[in-house]
């Protein structure tokens, strides 16, 4: 971060601090047994937790509590079709507005404070006082619980401004490289004083996904070349060559997916492919994307929420990763998703093989160095067996 950017960030943090103290000065009191659940990170993080939320709803510890769930609005549609029953009330956070608008920040924090919570649980491992810790800190809760985490990514200014003693109890949920789904199961187990539940990301069979009226072709595979973080990048010419190879080898049509913010990544690919691909960039809801992935022959994607959505509906995944956060989000344990294939740059793979990988030191941009031939080789080795009759497809319950 440049000196100018550091100064700008420091000014922003000071403004956030003014809002925090203003909200803390508002009179508020607890209003009976009310539980605040905070989960404001990204879609993939939510997928690796959502099957555990029902344990909290039905636990002895929180029986009789009115539950408010604060989530990132990016996964709101998924929550509403799958998990609405776990909360009595929801608050949806627009993280971009929360960063940019002090009035929006004040209004949302005021709502949290004046709801009158007796208990608060932060369900996020990589906690941040700018967002999720702050929501807990302004509440009236006298029983705040979170996970032990490592704040090495925080700036000195942020450490200085973060108040102490936000939490009354912090649970150690495992080492940094533990797969996040297993970490979440351990944390929920300790929260509720029970053994960790068997963990799965799979959507249950009774979840009704909407019909997709988007002129989907016959056999198809899905490609997601973009992500919210622009440092996650694989060259468009590599995607074009890979798509041509898979299309010709397996006679599948490519379906290009992503949000409106991914157009910079998808448009060069669409221009090169022309009418041989179906462009659904910005045209699908989250439930529709799940339905599309459920019926796809496979997903090819960079490290983004799509890989976790695909695994949740049983779609084979070929995901491109830099090695940052290795173990936390990929590779998947085989007992959770046996058809999830994580592909790393040669440099990362060499360090993994000799046991010298330090995940936090891997630059996210290293993903761009993954050789095209390496991806083709893995797909050609694994995909034919996955296409054999009798292979599991669609939503599963195990």
ChimeraX attribute file (.defattr): number of C-alpha atoms within 10 A of each C-alpha:
attribute: neighborCount
match mode: 1-to-1
recipient: residues
	/A:1	7
	/A:2	7
	/A:3	8
	/A:4	9
	/A:5	10
	/A:6	13
	/A:7	13
	/A:8	11
	/A:9	16
	/A:10	16
	/A:11	13
	/A:12	14
	/A:13	18
	/A:14	14
	/A:15	12
	/A:16	22
	/A:17	17
	/A:18	13
	/A:19	19
	/A:20	20
	/A:21	11
	/A:22	14
	/A:23	23
	/A:24	17
	/A:25	11
	/A:26	12
	/A:27	9
	/A:28	17
	/A:29	15
	/A:30	17
	/A:31	13
	/A:32	13
	/A:33	16
	/A:34	20
	/A:35	25
	/A:36	28
	/A:37	24
	/A:38	23
	/A:39	22
	/A:40	26
	/A:41	23
	/A:42	16
	/A:43	21
	/A:44	17
	/A:45	21
	/A:46	24
	/A:47	22
	/A:48	24
	/A:49	22
	/A:50	21
	/A:51	20
	/A:52	21
	/A:53	17
	/A:54	13
	/A:55	15
	/A:56	19
	/A:57	20
	/A:58	12
	/A:59	13
	/A:60	11
	/A:61	12
	/A:62	17
	/A:63	12
	/A:64	14
	/A:65	18
	/A:66	18
	/A:67	23
	/A:68	21
	/A:69	19
	/A:70	21
	/A:71	24
	/A:72	18
	/A:73	18
	/A:74	17
	/A:75	21
	/A:76	18
	/A:77	15
	/A:78	21
	/A:79	19
	/A:80	12
	/A:81	14
	/A:82	18
	/A:83	16
	/A:84	15
	/A:85	13
	/A:86	20
	/A:87	20
	/A:88	13
	/A:89	13
	/A:90	18
	/A:91	16
	/A:92	16
	/A:93	21
	/A:94	15
	/A:95	17
	/A:96	8
	/A:97	12
	/A:98	19
	/A:99	15
	/A:100	11
	/A:101	12
	/A:102	16
	/A:103	12
	/A:104	15
	/A:105	21
	/A:106	18
	/A:107	13
	/A:108	17
	/A:109	23
	/A:110	21
	/A:111	14
	/A:112	23
	/A:113	24
	/A:114	18
	/A:115	17
	/A:116	20
	/A:117	27
	/A:118	21
	/A:119	23
	/A:120	26
	/A:121	22
	/A:122	22
	/A:123	23
	/A:124	23
	/A:125	21
	/A:126	14
	/A:127	20
	/A:128	17
	/A:129	17
	/A:130	16
	/A:131	18
	/A:132	20
	/A:133	20
	/A:134	19
	/A:135	23
	/A:136	28
	/A:137	22
	/A:138	22
	/A:139	27
	/A:140	23
	/A:141	24
	/A:142	14
	/A:143	16
	/A:144	23
	/A:145	21
	/A:146	25
	/A:147	23
	/A:148	18
	/A:149	18
	/A:150	11
	/A:151	12
	/A:152	9
	/A:153	10
	/A:154	12
	/A:155	12
	/A:156	10
	/A:157	15
	/A:158	19
	/A:159	13
	/A:160	10
	/A:161	13
	/A:162	16
	/A:163	11
	/A:164	9
	/A:165	9
	/A:166	18
	/A:167	19
	/A:168	12
	/A:169	15
	/A:170	15
	/A:171	15
	/A:172	15
	/A:173	22
	/A:174	17
	/A:175	12
	/A:176	18
	/A:177	16
	/A:178	17
	/A:179	20
	/A:180	22
	/A:181	26
	/A:182	22
	/A:183	24
	/A:184	26
	/A:185	23
	/A:186	22
	/A:187	25
	/A:188	23
	/A:189	18
	/A:190	15
	/A:191	19
	/A:192	16
	/A:193	12
	/A:194	12
	/A:195	12
	/A:196	18
	/A:197	15
	/A:198	11
	/A:199	19
	/A:200	23
	/A:201	25
	/A:202	23
	/A:203	23
	/A:204	16
	/A:205	12
	/A:206	10
	/A:207	11
	/A:208	12
	/A:209	17
	/A:210	14
	/A:211	10
	/A:212	15
	/A:213	7
	/A:214	12
	/A:215	7
	/A:216	13
	/A:217	13
	/A:218	10
	/A:219	13
	/A:220	23
	/A:221	26
	/A:222	28
	/A:223	22
	/A:224	25
	/A:225	26
	/A:226	27
	/A:227	20
	/A:228	13
	/A:229	11
	/A:230	13
	/A:231	14
	/A:232	21
	/A:233	22
	/A:234	23
	/A:235	15
	/A:236	17
	/A:237	13
	/A:238	17
	/A:239	20
	/A:240	16
	/A:241	17
	/A:242	17
	/A:243	25
	/A:244	18
	/A:245	14
	/A:246	18
	/A:247	17
	/A:248	10
	/A:249	10
	/A:250	16
	/A:251	14
	/A:252	20
	/A:253	22
	/A:254	24
	/A:255	23
	/A:256	21
	/A:257	25
	/A:258	23
	/A:259	18
	/A:260	14
	/A:261	14
	/A:262	19
	/A:263	17
	/A:264	12
	/A:265	20
	/A:266	24
	/A:267	15
	/A:268	14
	/A:269	23
	/A:270	20
	/A:271	11
	/A:272	14
	/A:273	17
	/A:274	10
	/A:275	9
	/A:276	14
	/A:277	21
	/A:278	20
	/A:279	20
	/A:280	18
	/A:281	21
	/A:282	13
	/A:283	14
	/A:284	17
	/A:285	14
	/A:286	19
	/A:287	22
	/A:288	18
	/A:289	21
	/A:290	25
	/A:291	21
	/A:292	25
	/A:293	28
	/A:294	23
	/A:295	19
	/A:296	23
	/A:297	20
	/A:298	24
	/A:299	25
	/A:300	26
	/A:301	24
	/A:302	25
	/A:303	28
	/A:304	22
	/A:305	19
	/A:306	28
	/A:307	27
	/A:308	27
	/A:309	28
	/A:310	29
	/A:311	27
	/A:312	25
	/A:313	24
	/A:314	27
	/A:315	29
	/A:316	28
	/A:317	27
	/A:318	24
	/A:319	23
	/A:320	26
	/A:321	29
	/A:322	28
	/A:323	30
	/A:324	21
	/A:325	19
	/A:326	22
	/A:327	17
	/A:328	18
	/A:329	24
	/A:330	24
	/A:331	18
	/A:332	20
	/A:333	14
	/A:334	10
	/A:335	10
	/A:336	18
	/A:337	20
	/A:338	13
	/A:339	20
	/A:340	24
	/A:341	21
	/A:342	21
	/A:343	24
	/A:344	25
	/A:345	18
	/A:346	16
	/A:347	15
	/A:348	23
	/A:349	16
	/A:350	13
	/A:351	14
	/A:352	16
	/A:353	9
	/A:354	8
	/A:355	9
	/A:356	11
	/A:357	18
	/A:358	15
	/A:359	19
	/A:360	15
	/A:361	10
	/A:362	17
	/A:363	13
	/A:364	19
	/A:365	15
	/A:366	21
	/A:367	26
	/A:368	20
	/A:369	15
	/A:370	21
	/A:371	15
	/A:372	16
	/A:373	12
	/A:374	13
	/A:375	20
	/A:376	15
	/A:377	10
	/A:378	14
	/A:379	18
	/A:380	14
	/A:381	11
	/A:382	14
	/A:383	18
	/A:384	10
	/A:385	10
	/A:386	16
	/A:387	15
	/A:388	9
	/A:389	7
	/A:390	7
	/A:391	8
	/A:392	14
	/A:393	16
	/A:394	16
	/A:395	23
	/A:396	15
	/A:397	13
	/A:398	12
